[in-house]
């Protein structure tokens, strides 16, 4: 779970056979929105690159302060 003001990186990824990992933009959590159909919390993110905002589910975000490679690899 993230807090408002956390610096996050968008990491859409899949694990398992023929998995792929892709690194996206860096943004700041500006608000917590709601739970989506999959039961994941949605966050509003303000992206640093172009100051746009979008909603992203928690399973596609990782805090930049954490050793995020461990989160992606499941270690």
N, C-alpha and C positions, 0 to 999 in steps of 0.2 A: 504494500500500500504506500502511496506517495502522499506528500503534503503539498499544499500550495506554496510555491516558491522553489520547489525542488528542480534542479537542473537534470534533464533527462535526455536520453538518446532513443530515437525510434529504431527498433530492431525487429522488423518482421522476419521470422525464422521458422523453420520446421526441423524437427529432429527425426532420426530414424533412417530407414533405407532411402537412398537418393535424397538426403537432406540438403538444404541450402541455407546459407546465412547471408543476410544483406544488411548493411549498416546505413541508416538514414540520417535525417537531420537532428540537430540539437535544439531543444526548446525548454521552456519554463512552464511548469504546471501553474495554471491560473485559476482553475476551479475543478471541483468534483461534480460530475453531472448526474449520473444515474447508473443503474445496472443494465447491461444489455441482455439480449435473449439468451446468451450463453452463461449468464450469471457473473460476468466480468464487469468491474467498475470502469466507467468511461470518464476520462479526464479531458478538460479543455486545455490544449497546449498552444502557447504562443511561440512560433518558430523564430529562431534568431536570424536565419538567412534573409527572410523577406517580411518579417513581422506579421505574417498571416496567422490565423488561428484555425484549429481543427480539433475534432473530438477523436481520441484514440483510446482503445481498450488497454487495460493494465498489462495484459500479457504481451503487448508489443512495445513496452517501454522498459527501460532500465535506468537506474540512477547513474549519473556520470561519476559520482564519487566512489561507487562500488567497483570492485574488480569485475567489470561486466563480462569479460570473456568467460569467467566461471559460470555466470548465469546462463549464457548462451550454450555452453558446452554441458551444462548440467552437473558440474563438479561440486 
